[in-house]
């Protein structure tokens, strides 16, 4: 019988393989303009930077929602 641990390991290996495929298929250099700068970098690096920035901003947003002051939570519950 397949255990949850084996399923998790298969999923991790599958995701790692997909990441490697994306990286190796996107090695071409692209120019990215940001305000007044132009930066040349591999497309895979640009994808990784975009992913990390999105993950970080999403994490900060969610942690801000979860750490509401108690007064705000009480007001929200009173309105419902």
C-alpha positions as CSV (number, residue, x, y, z in Angstrom):
1,X,0.0,0.0,0.0
2,X,1.3,3.5,-0.9
3,X,1.7,5.6,2.2
4,X,1.2,9.4,2.5
5,X,5.0,9.7,2.8
6,X,5.6,8.0,-0.6
7,X,2.9,10.1,-2.3
8,X,4.5,13.3,-0.9
9,X,8.0,12.2,-2.1
10,X,6.6,11.4,-5.6
11,X,5.0,14.8,-5.7
12,X,8.2,16.6,-4.6
13,X,10.3,14.7,-7.2
14,X,7.7,15.6,-9.9
15,X,7.7,19.3,-9.1
16,X,11.5,19.3,-9.0
17,X,11.6,17.7,-12.5
18,X,9.1,20.3,-13.8
19,X,11.2,23.1,-12.4
20,X,14.3,21.7,-14.0
21,X,12.5,21.4,-17.4
22,X,11.3,25.0,-17.2
23,X,14.8,26.2,-16.2
24,X,16.6,24.4,-19.1
25,X,14.0,25.5,-21.7
26,X,14.3,29.1,-20.7
27,X,18.0,29.8,-20.8
28,X,17.8,32.5,-23.4
29,X,18.8,36.0,-22.3
30,X,16.1,38.6,-22.2
31,X,16.2,42.3,-21.6
32,X,14.0,43.6,-18.8
33,X,13.2,47.3,-18.4
34,X,12.4,48.5,-14.9
35,X,11.8,52.2,-14.7
36,X,15.1,53.7,-15.9
37,X,17.2,50.5,-15.9
38,X,17.6,47.8,-18.5
39,X,18.8,44.5,-17.2
40,X,19.8,41.4,-19.2
41,X,19.3,38.0,-17.6
42,X,18.2,34.5,-18.4
43,X,14.5,34.1,-18.7
44,X,14.6,31.3,-16.0
45,X,16.1,33.8,-13.5
46,X,13.4,36.3,-14.3
47,X,10.7,33.6,-13.7
48,X,12.3,32.7,-10.3
49,X,12.6,36.3,-9.2
50,X,8.9,36.9,-10.2
51,X,7.8,33.8,-8.3
52,X,9.8,34.7,-5.2
53,X,8.4,38.3,-5.2
54,X,4.8,37.0,-5.6
55,X,5.3,34.4,-2.9
56,X,6.8,37.0,-0.5
57,X,4.1,39.6,-1.1
58,X,1.3,37.0,-0.8
59,X,2.8,35.7,2.5
60,X,3.1,39.3,3.9
61,X,-0.5,40.0,2.8
62,X,-1.9,36.9,4.5
63,X,0.1,37.3,7.6
64,X,-1.2,40.9,7.9
65,X,-4.8,39.6,7.6
66,X,-4.2,36.9,10.2
67,X,-2.6,39.3,12.7
68,X,-5.5,41.7,13.0
69,X,-5.9,43.5,16.3
70,X,-8.6,42.0,18.6
71,X,-10.7,45.2,18.4
72,X,-11.1,44.9,14.6
73,X,-12.0,41.2,14.9
74,X,-14.7,42.1,17.5
75,X,-16.2,44.8,15.2
76,X,-16.3,42.5,12.3
77,X,-18.1,39.8,14.3
78,X,-20.6,42.4,15.7
79,X,-21.6,43.5,12.2
80,X,-22.3,39.9,11.1
